[in-house]
Amino acid sequence: MKRNKLLNYLIAAVWIANGLFCKVLNLVPRHQEIVARIIGNAHAGVLTRAIGFSEMAMAVWILTGFKTKLNAITQVVVIVTMNSLEFILAPDLLLWGRFNALFAFLFVLVILYNEFYLRNWQNQQT
């Protein structure tokens, strides 16, 4: 299996886990609390589930291999936006507080490495 494909599966798994388990199934209520902190309680549950479904859609997009560069850039924008909002508005609700930003940054690096380095390297090998 190509390294790029394995990383695609791992990246998609992160989106599935966060979307399905943490948000749609609400197995980690802290996620809904973060959304409530940012937009208020009235629609936090619905919006949290919508975000979860969107994250699962991101995983499907990753696995399809459709417009991979656009996908990688979209992932980075979503991760940076979500984590910036959380960093500023709800750091006390994050698993590692403001230190979460480091993990988000590392995930962004993995996505960029996967798309813009590994994919190009593998294309040159074939």
C-alpha positions as CSV (number, residue, x, y, z in Angstrom):
1,M,0.0,0.0,0.0
2,K,1.3,3.4,-0.9
3,R,2.2,5.6,2.0
4,N,0.0,8.4,0.7
5,K,-3.0,6.0,0.7
6,L,-2.4,4.9,4.3
7,L,-2.1,8.5,5.5
8,N,-5.4,9.2,3.6
9,Y,-7.1,6.5,5.6
10,L,-5.6,7.8,8.9
11,I,-6.6,11.4,8.2
12,A,-10.1,10.3,7.2
13,A,-10.4,8.3,10.4
14,V,-9.6,11.4,12.5
15,W,-12.5,13.2,10.7
16,I,-14.9,10.2,11.2
17,A,-14.0,9.9,14.9
18,N,-14.5,13.6,15.6
19,G,-17.6,13.8,13.5
20,L,-19.4,10.7,14.3
21,F,-18.4,9.8,17.8
22,C,-17.7,13.2,19.4
23,K,-20.4,15.3,17.7
24,V,-23.2,13.3,16.0
25,L,-23.4,10.6,18.8
26,N,-22.4,13.2,21.4
27,L,-20.1,10.7,23.1
28,V,-17.8,13.7,24.0
29,P,-20.3,16.4,25.3
30,R,-17.5,18.9,25.6
31,H,-17.8,19.4,21.8
32,Q,-21.4,20.6,22.2
33,E,-20.3,22.8,25.1
34,I,-17.7,24.4,22.9
35,V,-20.3,25.2,20.2
36,A,-22.6,26.5,22.9
37,R,-19.9,28.8,24.2
38,I,-19.4,30.2,20.7
39,I,-23.0,30.5,19.4
40,G,-25.1,30.1,22.6
41,N,-27.2,27.2,23.9
42,A,-30.3,27.6,21.7
43,H,-29.0,25.8,18.6
44,A,-25.8,24.2,19.9
45,G,-27.0,20.7,19.7
46,V,-28.3,21.0,16.1
47,L,-25.2,22.9,15.0
48,T,-22.8,20.4,16.7
49,R,-24.5,17.5,14.9
50,A,-24.3,19.5,11.6
51,I,-20.6,20.0,12.1
52,G,-20.2,16.3,12.8
53,F,-22.0,15.3,9.6
54,S,-19.8,17.8,7.7
55,E,-16.7,16.2,9.2
56,M,-17.9,12.8,8.1
57,A,-18.5,14.2,4.6
58,M,-14.9,15.5,4.7
59,A,-13.8,11.9,5.4
60,V,-15.8,10.7,2.4
61,W,-14.3,13.4,0.2
62,I,-10.8,12.4,1.3
63,L,-11.4,8.7,0.5
64,T,-12.8,9.5,-2.9
65,G,-9.6,11.2,-4.0
66,F,-11.6,13.9,-5.8
67,K,-9.7,17.2,-6.2
68,T,-7.2,16.3,-3.5
69,K,-5.4,19.7,-3.5
70,L,-8.6,21.5,-2.9
71,N,-9.5,19.0,-0.3
72,A,-6.2,19.5,1.6
73,I,-6.6,23.3,1.5
74,T,-10.2,23.0,2.7
75,Q,-9.1,20.8,5.6
76,V,-6.4,23.2,6.6
77,V,-8.9,26.2,6.5
78,V,-11.5,24.3,8.6
79,I,-8.9,23.1,11.2
80,V,-7.3,26.6,11.5
81,T,-10.7,28.3,11.8
82,M,-12.2,25.9,14.3
83,N,-9.1,25.8,16.4
84,S,-8.6,29.6,16.4
85,L,-12.2,30.1,17.6
86,E,-11.8,27.5,20.3
87,F,-8.4,28.9,21.3
88,I,-9.9,32.3,21.8
89,L,-13.4,31.6,23.0
90,A,-13.3,28.3,24.8
91,P,-9.8,27.3,25.8
92,D,-11.0,25.9,29.2
93,L,-13.2,23.4,27.4
94,L,-10.4,22.0,25.2
95,L,-8.9,18.6,26.2
96,W,-5.4,20.1,26.5
97,G,-6.4,23.8,26.8
98,R,-4.5,26.1,24.5
99,F,-2.0,23.4,24.0
100,N,-4.6,21.9,21.5
101,A,-3.3,24.4,19.0
102,L,-0.1,22.4,18.8
103,F,-1.9,19.2,17.9
104,A,-4.0,21.0,15.3
105,F,-0.8,22.5,13.8
106,L,0.7,19.0,13.6
107,F,-2.4,17.6,12.0
108,V,-2.2,20.4,9.4
109,L,1.4,19.6,8.7
110,V,0.5,15.9,8.2
111,I,-2.3,16.8,5.7
112,L,0.1,19.2,3.8
113,Y,2.9,16.7,3.8
114,N,0.6,13.9,2.6
115,E,-0.8,16.0,-0.3
116,F,2.0,18.2,-1.4
117,Y,5.0,16.1,-0.7
118,L,4.1,12.3,-0.6
119,R,1.7,12.5,-3.5
120,N,4.2,14.4,-5.7
121,W,7.0,12.0,-4.7
122,Q,4.9,9.0,-5.5
123,N,3.9,10.4,-8.9
124,Q,7.6,10.9,-9.7
125,Q,8.3,7.2,-8.8
126,T,5.7,5.9,-11.3
